[in-house]
Amino acid sequence: MVPMTCQYAHVNIWSPFSGETIVSFAPHLLPPLVVFCCQEAFLHSRHQTSDLAITFLPSVITLVGTAQFSCHWLHDLVKMAPTTSDKTISNSINTSPTPPLQDVTNQTLDPERGASSSKKELINFLRGWPSPSLLSSSILHAASTALLSDPSLFVPALQYGPDPGYQPLREELAVWLEKQYSTSTKSEEICITGGASQGLACVLASFTDPSYTQTVWASAPCYYLACPIFEDAGFGPGRIKAVPEDQQGGIDIDLLDTLLQKHEAQHHQPTHKGAERKNAGPYRKHYHHVVYLVSTCSNPSGTTMTLEKRNRLVKVARRHDVLVVSDDVYDFLQWPILPASPSSDLGPLLPRLSDIDLSLGPSEPPTSSGKWFGNVISNGSFSKLLGPGLRTGWVHGTPDFVVGLSQTGATRSGGAGSQFAAALLAEVMKAGELERHLQETVRPGLRRRHGLIMETIKQELEELGVTVAAQDGDRFGGYFVWLTLPGGLDARVVAQKARQEEELIVAEGEMFEVRGDEEGAKFRGNIRLSFSWEEEHKITEGVRRLGRVLRGLSGETR
């Protein structure tokens, strides 16, 4: 391995997104501080193309000064950098080996720009994170000051929490959710979780048994990082099945009903004969099937299920002993499509699937314990509302389901996840700051970004035959637009060309095929673009770059 030796006395850590220097350090402080740079570079280097680490790592570290120091340690850090993907990088789409480290260290640095000699700045349309401008630091600062100044608040906040979660937050959420959906919501219907992903994992741990629960049915295209959670719960290849969306938007309910009937006719016995059943105990039950979807502003397609389809899905779930898990993380990130309408002018949201299930009362036949667990839960999160680092969410379902979920082993051991963050969020909600932040910052910011990306798609991509998933209702929301490419273009080829030629990262449709059942619904001609992360001027530039890639592949010029 060739060491990298640098003739510099200071190291500037700068943002590849804003181009501004964050802070400067002396060399002897650099090894522990550069870890995050290596991790970020390595995460990206394992996505799509072999040259990403070559350009990204130098773009994060600028070496300036006059003294000489050896960077053998940099090689060691890169070697040890984690390979686990973040919320937007999938290892399954790695198409080439990791570049050799000498390619990184031999990259020519441009001291003026703090980056490689490449003139283009990276634009990331893959990352499904909120832009830093949409985060809520001032709100959280004020709430934390109030919380940590009052022993009656900070003592319970810093202790182990109750199993169902911090009660003041449950109460605040119940009031706020009732207002949002115009439906009755009680605190005993809410269980605090460590975010939507952790909530899903706990639901599967408590309410499924791979020796009894037959299949997980996932709406396709699917949020791809849900699949590993199902696999961790024992539902490996062949146990997760794709159910395509239909033209109305959302999962094809008629097809789902047919598949459930067919599957049950073929599988009268438990999935694994002779396997020892998990003990559900007195507070839980195991379901025959699980259906997973994002019913509002779906990731990645952006579609929203109609009220009529929601009612039908709940009835199908009740007939087949299905637990429907609806990730409702985008429900509050919607805005009117009409330009003249203010972002807050939406009226009540569509009822959650869990609201419909609760409104129908206990299903028949009742469980042997006499408890009513219901057939639908709503999986919510503060990640997209105030900040993913809070790692706090909630599950909404029947009171019996909430009690059962709170008895998950990991929860009982330490109490509900995110106890301190939950106490902090309770203070935010008491002060009315959550709603104000959504109305004044988050929704308007996302609405502007969505308008920019749609206008630029119209200008740059429509003439090439690119189409966007239907947005013909009175509102839109979420983080993503879902494109269909023209003429049989392969989205993977487009994504590779975009990265190599235009410093543009996009998410090809294969990422959103249900893992293990890719043939059930293919998306080789689709691309997802996230408009939530990049700043607004980069959104228009990114679409223009994608247009150049598509023209190059089709032989057109402009």
Disulfide bonds with the S-S distance in Angstrom:
none
